[in-house]
Amino acid sequence: MIRLKALILRYGSKFVSRLWIRPAIYCVSAIAIVVIAATIDRYLPSPANIYVGAGLIEGLLGIMASSMLVVVTFSVSVLIAGYINATGTASPRAFDMVIADSPTKQALSSFVGAFIFSVIGYVGIGTGLIEKSGRLLLMVMTIGIFLWVVGTLVYWIDHVARIGQVRNTIGKVARRAQRELAAVLAKPATGPSGQPAGGASCPVYPNRAGVVQDISLSSLAACAEAIGAPIHVAAPCGAVAGPADPLCHVGAEGLTADQIAAIRSCFLIGRMGRPRGNAVLSLRTLSEIASRSLSPGINDPGTAIDVLNTLTAVFDGAARKAGRIEPAKSNGIVTLPPPDPQDLIGAAFEAVGRDGAALVEVATALQETLRVAADILPARYREAIELQSARALDHACARLAFDWERERVKAAAQAVGGRCAESRNRAVMQSQPAP
């Protein structure tokens, strides 16, 4: 069972995210409808006062089949152009988030499914397999699918116009980053940062080097229960694991080869990190979009400022959502290291602070975003915020040409330090008992 869960972890998420999965399901559904129409005459007689001619249905199915083939071809070409534009002007790391767009899958599924339905239905009518009751059912389903496809097409035309826009890509990445960051803020840690203290401890190493893409905590808990010892994860999602880097520490000695293999199967290791379960990578992807907009070839500081403003909304939304997430009940059998605030804040701001240092408006906007983040994020992030503010200020002072530009950024950086100090004072006052 543990191996089965590990296989689902390894291949399930990749399988579900494929663009062809939903169109395939729609195609199977369309074929099932036609098969039912071909066999319904054996069980349900046709109403005497309703007659549907084969020529009428053949005409409707022919129109739908020819039009859907054109629409599918057009949609795929526009979709590919939009994806190329989105990843070319934003970040290659954003491709998985853009292609996972649900309206895109819904539209292509509807068009391909309607095309398959039309072709199979046309064949069934032409060969005489579908008779009176089946023709009536097929007529009703044809009208329903036609209305569904028209509605989808109207919505798709509006949606496809925004696929290649940078703002649309920023929005998709921001929603993923907010979701992952909320999970981090809701449960910042479920265990110590090092290996379990005291007692026996057996490290489990990976059988190949790579990036930890996902961890099946339920399967890992099953392993811990089967072994009868706690497990502490040493390599969380996004960590680079080599042959000498332990994936986890097991509070027991003398693990068998099967137990070690079962524990290894709970970790999905690949060549590149994935945004799912990785707040650092999601925030870094947003930062990469801002950095690319600041390159000499694009030279669009407005997009960088938009990303910084989006980060403010991401922090605020994640903090609000984290307050509504119920804390997971844990018996301590599987523990995770606490996320490093320096990694999270650095992923969001380090690249922008470096690449936007020569533009006073970007450098100032970055300091303003850090100032607001100091109020939104928990107290453990203030040191990381102050560090990123100081680094961004160093970059700006080294690259800005005029004194008034440097003074403007310094004033914004001083506001960050002042806000962090105020937050610390409020935390100290709240922790003191009332007189």
N, C-alpha and C positions, 0 to 999 in steps of 0.2 A: 504493500500500500504506500509506503514511504517513497519507493522508487517510482510508483505511478504518479504521485503528486509532484515529484521532481521532474518527471517528463512533461507534465502539464505546465510546470513553471518554465521549462526550457523552450517548449515549442508552442504552448497555448497562446501566450500574448503575441508572439510573432504571427501566428496563424490568424488570430482574430483581427489584427491590425491590417491585414492584406486588403487591398482595394477590391479584389475580385470576389471576396467571400459573400458579401451581400448580394451582388448581381447573380451569383450562382444559386443562392437560396431562392431568389425571385424566379429564376429560370425553372428550378425544380417545382416551385409552386404553380407556375403557368402550365407546365406539362401535366401536373396532377389535375388541374382544372379540366384540361382537354380530355384526359383519360376518363374522368368522371362523366363528362358530357357524352363520351362514346359508349358508356356502359349503363347510363341511367334509364334507357328505354326498357331494359330488362326488369326494372323494379318499379318504375313510375310511369304510368301512361300519360300521354300528352293531353292537355285540356282540349275538349272538342271544339270550343269556340275560338281558339287561338291557333293560328297557323303562321309559321315563320318559314319563308322560302329560303332554299339554299343559296340562290343567287344574291339575295340581299346580304346575307352574312359573308359570302365570298367577297362581295364588293367592299364591305366595311373592313374585313380582315386584310384585303389587299392594299387598301389605302393606308391602314395602320402600319403594315409591314414595311411598305416602301418609305413612308415618312419617318418611321422610327430608325430605319437604317441610316438615313441622312442625318437625323438628330444625334444619334450615337456617334457617328463619325465626326460631326462638328464639335460635339461636347468633348470628346477625347482630345481633339487637336487644341481646342481652347484651354482645356485643363492642363495639358502638358506645357503649353506656352506660359500659362499662369504659374505653374510650379517652377519652371526654369527661371522666370522673372523673380519670383519670391525668394528662391534660394540664392540667386545671383546678386540681388540687391540687399538681402538681409543676412542670412547665415546658413551654411549647409546644415548646421545642427537643427535648424528650424524645419527641415523638410518633413521629418516624421510627424511633427505636430500639425503641419499644414495638410499633409496627405490623409491624416486621420479625421479630417473634417467630415462630420456626419451628413450635412446637406449634400456634399459632393457624392458620397456613397449612395445616399437616398435617390438622387436624381439619376445617376448612371444605372442603378439597380432597376428603377422604374422603366427607363427607356429600353434596356436590354431585355428585361422580363416581358415587356409588351411586345417587343419584336419576336421573341421566341414563341409567345402565346399566339401571335398572329400567324406565324409560319405553320406551327403544329395544327392550329385550328383550321387553317386553309387546307392543309393536307387531309385532315379528318373529314371535312365537308366534301372535298373533291373525290375522295375514294369511297364515299358512302358509308363510312363507319359511324358517323353521327347522324341520327335520325330525328324524329319529330321532337320528342322531349329533350333530347340532347341539343337540338338546334335552338330551342327556346332558352335553355340554360346558357348556351354559348352566346346567344344574343344579349341576354341580360348582363353576363360577365363582360362582353365586349363593350357595351355602353358604359359600364362601371369603370373598366380599365381606361377607356378613352377619356372620361371625365378626370380620372386620377392623373393621367399623363398630361393633360392640358394644364391642370393646376400646378403640377410639378414643373412643367416647362416655364410657366409664367414666373414661378418663384426662382427657378434656376437661372433665368435670364438676368434677374436682379442680382443674384448671388455671384454669378460667374464674373460680373463686371468688377467685383472687388477682390477676386482671388489673388491677383498679382500685385495688389497694392501693399506697400510696406506697412501701412497702418493696420491692415487686416492681419498681416503676419505678426506684427507686434502684439495685437490683441490676442491671438491664439497662443503665442508663447507666454504672455502675461497670465492668461487663465490657467495654464499648466503650472507656471511658477507659483501662483497664488495657492493653488491646491496643494502642491508639494510643501510649500513653506508653512501652510496652516497645519499640516500634519507634524512638522518639526516643532512648531510653537506649542501644539497641543500636548505633545509628549516629548520634551527636550531630551530626556534620557530615561532608560529603564534599567540602568546598571552603571557600574563604575567604568572609568575610561581605560583601566588596565585589566590584566588578567585577574581572575578571582584570587583574593588574598587568603593565604593559609591552605593547608591540605594539599592533596594531590592535584596536579594540573597537567593534562596531556594536550599539547598543541596538535592541530590538524592542519596540514599544509595542502595547498592545491597541487593537482597533478599537471597543471600547465599554468603559465603566466598569462596575465591579462587583467582586464578591468571587471570588477564585480558589478554585474548588471542588475541582478535581482537576487533576493533571498526569500526562500519559502520558510517563514517563521513557524507556521503550523507543522510543517514536516520536521523542522529542526526541534520543535517541542516534542514531537513524537519520538524522535531519536533520543532526546534527553530522558524521556520517560522509560523508553526501552532499556537504556543503559543504566538508569537510576542515578544520574548525576547531572548537575547543572551545566549549561553551556553558555559561555560568554563569547559573543561575536567580536572578533578583532578587526575584521575587514568589512565595514558597512558598504552599502551601495555607493558606487563611484570610486571606491578605493582601488589602487593598483596593487595587485597581489602577485608576488614572484614566488619562485620555488622555496625561498627561505622565509617568506612572510606568512605567518599562520592565519588561516581563515577564522579560526575560533580556538578557544581553550575549553577543554572538557575537564570537569572536576572529578576525574577518575584516572586510573592507571591501567595499562595492559589492554588497550582497545584492540578488538579483532579487526582483521582486514575488511570483513563485511560491515562492521560498524563504521569504520573510517570511510568506506566507499559510500555508505548511506548518508553520512554527514556531508561529504563532498558534493553529493548530488543535490543537496539543498541550496547550493550556491551556483548561480548562473554566471559563468565567466566568459567574456567575449573580448573582441579586439577594441571596441569603442564603448564609451558610456552611453546609457540611455536615460532620457529625462524622467521616465516613470520611477517614482520613489527616490529621485535624486534632485533635491532642491538646489544644490550647488550648480549642477549642470543647467538647470532651467534658468537660474539667474544669470549664469555666465552667457547663455545664449542671447538673452536680452542685451547684455553688455556688448556682445560681439556685433549685434545689429547697430548699436550706437557707434562702435569703433569703425565699422565699415563705412558708415555714413560720413565719417570724418576723414576718410582717405582722400588724397588729392584727386583721384579720378572721379569721385562722387561729390565731395565738398558740400555736404548738406548738414550744417550744424543744427538746423531746425529739427531734423529727425533725432539727433542725439538728445536734444532737450525734451522732445516728446517721450523718448525712452526713459529719461530721468523722471519726468512727471508720472509716467506709467509705473515706475518702481515705487513711487510714493503711494499710488493707489494699490499696488500689489501688497506692500507692507501693511497698509491699513485694512485691506480686505482679508488678508491672512490672519491678522490679529483678531479681527471680529469673528471670522469663521472658526478659529482655534478655540474661542470661548464657548462655541456651541458643540464642539466635538466631545463626546463622552470619553473619559479616560479609559483605556483598555485595562481590564483586570488581568493582572499578571501574578503568578505564584513564584516568580523569581527563578524559574527553571531555565529560561532563556533570557539573557540580558544583552543590551546593546550599548555601545559607547555613546556618550553624549556628542551631539554635533558641535563642531568647532565654530564659534561665532566669527572668528577671523576668516575662515573659509567662505562662509555665507556672504559676509559683507564685502570681502575681497573680490569674490566672483561677480558681485553686482557693480562694483565701482572702480576696481583697480585699473582696468583697461581704459575706461572713459577718462579717469583722472590723468592717465599718461597721454592718450591720444588727443584729448581735448584741452590740454594745458595751454596751448598757444592761442586759444579763443576765449576771451574774457567772459562772454555770455555763457559758454558751456561750463567753464570752471566755476563761475558763480552759481549756476543752476545746480551743479553737483553738490556744492556746499549747502545750498538751501535744502536739497533732498536729504542730505545727511542730518541737517538740523531737525527736520520733521521726523525722520526715522528715529532719532534719539527719544522723541516723545512717544512714538508708537510701539517700538520694540521693547522687550523686557530688559531689565537692568543689566543682565549678563552680556548684552550686545554693546553697551556704551563704550567700553574700552576699544573694541574693534572699530566702532564708528569714529572715535577720536583719532585712532591710528590712520584710518583711511583719509580723514580730513587733513591730517598733517602731511601725509604723503602727497595728496593732491595739491596742497598748498606749495610744497617743495617743487613739484613739477611746474606749477604755474609761475612761481617766482623766477624759475630758471629760464622760462621760454617767453614770457610776456615782454613786450618791448618798452612799455611806458610805465612810469611810476604810478600814475593814477589807476591803471589796470591792476597792478599788483596790490595797491591799497584797497581796491574794491573787493578783490578776492580775499585779502587778509581780514577785512571786516566781516565777510561772510563766514570765514573759518573761525573767527573769534566768537561769532554767534553760536556755532556748533559747540565749541567748548563751554560756553556759558550755559547752553541748554542742557548739556550733559551734567554739568555741576548742579544745576537746579534740580534735575531729576534725581541725582544722588542724594541731595539734601531732603527732598520729599520722601525718598525711600527710608532714610534714616529716621525722620520724624514719625513716619507711619509705623516703623518697627518699635519705637519706644513706647512703653506702657503708659497709659493715661494716669495722671496724678490722682 
